[in-house]
Amino acid sequence: MDRHAEAQSGRVSLGFLHDAGFDITQAPVTWWLLASTNPKDLKDIKMPFRASALYGILGTTWRQQPIPTANVLDIGKQRVQMN
């Protein structure tokens, strides 16, 4: 499979996983772990293309909203300062 098709497959897979309710932020780690034929620590496994592509997609297409700080809460378009 060429790199473009592999990246496209990853994007489609993330959409399906998201719609099914899975935590898609764990998808790159899963592919990274599956890249090893023997059980190893993650730090000992070279990151495969699919995992790096998924990290890129998560950073551009599936950006998560920042979690509000303990004293600020966003309600719609209005920011409310909590005491």
Residue frames as a rotation matrix with the C-alpha (Angstrom) as fourth column:
MET 1
0.593 0.805 0.000 0.00
0.805 -0.593 0.000 0.00
0.000 0.000 -1.000 0.00
ASP 2
-0.221 -0.703 0.676 1.47
0.599 -0.645 -0.475 3.38
0.770 0.300 0.564 -0.90
ARG 3
-0.842 -0.248 -0.479 1.88
0.539 -0.413 -0.734 6.11
-0.016 -0.876 0.481 1.74
HIS 4
-0.804 0.586 0.098 -1.00
-0.549 -0.796 0.255 8.25
0.227 0.152 0.962 0.45
ALA 5
-0.016 0.826 -0.564 -3.45
-0.266 0.540 0.798 5.34
0.964 0.162 0.211 0.52
GLU 6
-0.309 -0.175 -0.935 -2.21
0.748 0.561 -0.353 4.33
0.587 -0.809 -0.042 3.98
ALA 7
-0.987 -0.049 -0.154 -2.71
0.132 -0.795 -0.592 7.87
-0.094 -0.605 0.791 5.32
GLN 8
-0.496 0.866 -0.061 -6.19
-0.693 -0.353 0.628 8.03
0.523 0.354 0.776 3.73
SER 9
-0.021 0.442 -0.897 -7.06
0.236 0.874 0.425 4.69
0.971 -0.203 -0.123 5.32
GLY 10
-0.684 -0.318 -0.656 -5.96
0.700 -0.033 -0.714 6.08
0.205 -0.948 0.245 8.69
ARG 11
-0.922 0.378 0.091 -8.16
-0.386 -0.915 -0.117 9.17
0.039 -0.143 0.989 8.29
VAL 12
-0.141 0.910 -0.391 -11.20
-0.533 0.263 0.804 7.04
0.834 0.321 0.448 7.42
SER 13
-0.180 0.003 -0.984 -10.49
0.563 0.820 -0.100 4.66
0.806 -0.572 -0.149 10.32
LEU 14
-0.954 -0.186 -0.236 -10.34
0.299 -0.534 -0.790 7.57
0.021 -0.825 0.565 12.77
GLY 15
-0.608 0.791 0.070 -13.76
-0.717 -0.585 0.380 8.71
0.341 0.180 0.922 11.59
PHE 16
0.105 0.640 -0.761 -15.25
-0.142 0.767 0.626 5.26
0.984 0.042 0.172 12.15
LEU 17
-0.443 -0.350 -0.825 -13.60
0.719 0.411 -0.560 4.91
0.536 -0.841 0.070 15.57
HIS 18
-0.991 0.090 0.099 -14.81
-0.127 -0.869 -0.478 8.37
0.043 -0.486 0.873 16.60
ASP 19
-0.305 0.946 -0.108 -18.38
-0.756 -0.171 0.631 7.65
0.579 0.274 0.768 15.47
ALA 20
0.149 0.316 -0.937 -18.32
0.187 0.921 0.341 4.37
0.971 -0.226 0.078 17.41
GLY 21
0.890 0.294 0.349 -17.38
-0.219 -0.395 0.892 6.21
0.400 -0.870 -0.287 20.60
PHE 22
0.548 -0.760 -0.350 -13.74
0.825 0.559 0.079 5.13
0.136 -0.332 0.934 20.92
ASP 23
0.671 -0.468 -0.576 -10.97
-0.025 -0.789 0.613 7.40
-0.741 -0.397 -0.541 22.22
ILE 24
0.933 -0.241 0.267 -9.28
0.313 0.177 -0.933 8.15
0.177 0.954 0.241 18.91
THR 25
0.592 -0.768 0.243 -6.26
-0.782 -0.620 -0.056 9.69
0.194 -0.156 -0.968 20.63
GLN 26
0.220 -0.489 0.844 -5.17
-0.521 0.672 0.526 6.14
-0.824 -0.556 -0.107 21.45
ALA 27
0.964 0.236 0.123 -5.17
-0.024 0.539 -0.842 4.97
-0.265 0.809 0.525 17.80
PRO 28
0.533 -0.822 -0.203 -1.55
-0.601 -0.198 -0.774 5.98
0.595 0.534 -0.600 17.05
VAL 29
-0.188 -0.594 0.782 -0.30
-0.961 0.275 -0.022 4.22
-0.202 -0.756 -0.623 20.19
THR 30
0.515 0.465 0.720 -2.20
-0.321 0.884 -0.341 1.08
-0.795 -0.055 0.604 19.21
TRP 31
0.975 -0.182 -0.127 -0.60
-0.077 0.259 -0.963 1.01
0.208 0.949 0.239 15.75
TRP 32
0.212 -0.949 0.233 2.77
-0.866 -0.293 -0.405 1.73
0.453 -0.116 -0.884 17.30
LEU 33
-0.086 -0.189 0.978 2.45
-0.791 0.611 0.049 -1.26
-0.606 -0.769 -0.202 19.65
LEU 34
0.749 0.461 0.476 1.19
-0.093 0.784 -0.614 -3.51
-0.656 0.415 0.630 16.84
ALA 35
0.703 -0.542 -0.461 4.30
-0.650 -0.226 -0.726 -2.67
0.289 0.809 -0.511 14.78
SER 36
-0.343 -0.858 0.382 6.38
-0.939 0.330 -0.101 -4.94
-0.039 -0.393 -0.919 17.01
THR 37
0.130 0.344 -0.930 6.30
-0.442 0.860 0.256 -8.68
0.887 0.378 0.264 16.45
ASN 38
-0.282 -0.267 -0.922 7.60
0.695 0.605 -0.388 -9.27
0.661 -0.750 0.015 20.00
PRO 39
0.799 0.572 -0.185 6.25
0.528 -0.521 0.670 -7.64
0.287 -0.634 -0.718 23.17
LYS 40
-0.410 -0.912 0.023 8.43
0.822 -0.380 -0.425 -4.60
0.396 -0.155 0.905 23.90
ASP 41
-0.103 0.277 -0.955 8.20
0.595 -0.753 -0.282 -1.27
-0.797 -0.597 -0.088 25.66
LEU 42
0.828 0.517 0.216 6.89
0.491 -0.483 -0.726 1.49
-0.271 0.707 -0.653 23.42
LYS 43
0.663 -0.626 -0.411 10.20
-0.531 -0.780 0.331 3.36
-0.528 -0.001 -0.849 23.68
ASP 44
-0.327 -0.824 0.463 11.96
-0.245 0.547 0.801 0.35
-0.913 0.148 -0.380 22.13
ILE 45
0.056 0.441 0.896 9.72
0.812 0.502 -0.298 0.20
-0.581 0.744 -0.330 19.05
LYS 46
-0.934 -0.355 -0.043 10.40
0.243 -0.719 0.652 2.38
-0.262 0.598 0.757 16.00
MET 47
-0.183 0.918 -0.353 7.33
-0.186 -0.385 -0.904 4.49
-0.965 -0.100 0.241 15.27
PRO 48
-0.423 0.078 0.903 5.65
0.793 0.515 0.327 3.17
-0.439 0.854 -0.280 12.10
PHE 49
-0.953 0.059 0.298 4.43
0.153 -0.754 0.638 5.47
0.262 0.654 0.710 9.35
ARG 50
-0.126 0.992 -0.024 0.77
0.511 0.085 0.856 4.78
0.851 0.095 -0.517 10.21
ALA 51
0.233 0.181 -0.955 1.25
0.967 -0.144 0.209 5.97
-0.099 -0.973 -0.209 13.82
SER 52
-0.674 -0.539 -0.506 3.07
0.492 -0.838 0.237 9.16
-0.551 -0.089 0.829 12.79
ALA 53
-0.812 0.454 0.366 0.44
0.188 -0.391 0.901 9.87
0.552 0.801 0.232 10.13
LEU 54
0.144 0.918 -0.369 -2.35
0.748 0.143 0.648 9.43
0.647 -0.370 -0.666 12.70
TYR 55
-0.112 -0.252 -0.961 -0.61
0.862 -0.506 0.032 11.81
-0.494 -0.825 0.274 15.11
GLY 56
-0.961 -0.276 -0.017 -0.49
0.220 -0.800 0.558 14.37
-0.167 0.533 0.830 12.30
ILE 57
-0.462 0.868 0.179 -4.16
0.313 -0.030 0.949 13.87
0.830 0.495 -0.258 11.49
LEU 58
0.222 0.533 -0.816 -5.14
0.954 0.056 0.296 14.18
0.203 -0.844 -0.496 15.15
GLY 59
-0.392 -0.493 -0.776 -3.17
0.684 -0.721 0.113 17.43
-0.615 -0.487 0.620 15.39
THR 60
-0.991 -0.020 -0.130 -4.74
-0.071 -0.749 0.659 19.02
-0.110 0.663 0.741 12.32
THR 61
-0.558 0.816 -0.154 -8.17
-0.135 0.093 0.986 17.50
0.819 0.571 0.058 11.67
TRP 62
0.327 0.700 -0.635 -9.26
0.478 0.457 0.750 16.19
0.816 -0.548 -0.185 15.06
ARG 63
-0.682 -0.613 0.399 -7.90
-0.003 -0.543 -0.840 18.94
0.731 -0.574 0.369 17.33
GLN 64
-0.057 0.611 -0.790 -9.35
0.932 0.317 0.178 18.65
0.359 -0.726 -0.587 20.80
GLN 65
0.511 0.276 0.814 -10.72
-0.019 -0.943 0.331 21.72
0.859 -0.185 -0.477 22.54
PRO 66
-0.628 -0.773 0.088 -8.54
-0.088 -0.041 -0.995 22.80
0.773 -0.633 -0.042 25.45
ILE 67
0.045 0.585 -0.810 -9.83
0.861 0.388 0.329 21.84
0.507 -0.712 -0.486 28.87
PRO 68
0.536 0.194 0.821 -10.90
-0.078 -0.958 0.277 24.97
0.840 -0.213 -0.499 30.79
THR 69
-0.652 -0.758 0.028 -8.70
-0.029 -0.012 -1.000 25.94
0.758 -0.652 -0.014 33.69
ALA 70
-0.551 0.401 -0.732 -10.05
0.809 0.471 -0.351 25.48
0.203 -0.786 -0.584 37.21
ASN 71
-0.458 0.360 -0.813 -11.16
0.437 -0.705 -0.558 29.10
-0.774 -0.611 0.165 37.50
VAL 72
-0.557 0.302 -0.774 -12.51
-0.710 -0.657 0.255 29.75
-0.431 0.691 0.580 33.96
LEU 73
-0.390 0.532 0.751 -15.50
0.439 0.825 -0.356 28.08
-0.809 0.191 -0.556 32.35
ASP 74
-0.941 0.123 -0.316 -16.62
-0.334 -0.492 0.804 28.61
-0.057 0.862 0.504 28.74
ILE 75
-0.287 0.918 0.274 -20.40
0.422 0.378 -0.824 28.65
-0.860 -0.121 -0.496 28.33
GLY 76
0.749 0.473 0.464 -21.24
0.600 -0.187 -0.778 29.00
-0.281 0.861 -0.424 24.68
LYS 77
0.262 -0.645 0.718 -19.43
0.599 -0.475 -0.645 32.12
0.757 0.599 0.262 23.53
GLN 78
0.643 0.046 0.765 -19.37
-0.451 -0.784 0.426 33.67
0.619 -0.619 -0.483 27.01
ARG 79
-0.291 -0.779 -0.555 -16.39
0.298 0.478 -0.826 33.16
0.909 -0.406 0.093 29.35
VAL 80
0.775 0.562 0.289 -17.37
-0.155 -0.274 0.949 32.99
0.613 -0.780 -0.126 33.01
GLN 81
-0.365 -0.904 0.223 -14.77
-0.415 -0.056 -0.908 33.67
0.834 -0.424 -0.355 35.68
MET 82
0.563 0.502 -0.656 -15.16
0.325 0.595 0.735 31.26
0.760 -0.627 0.172 38.60
ASN 83
0.321 -0.420 0.849 -14.14
-0.766 -0.643 -0.029 32.42
0.557 -0.641 -0.528 42.09
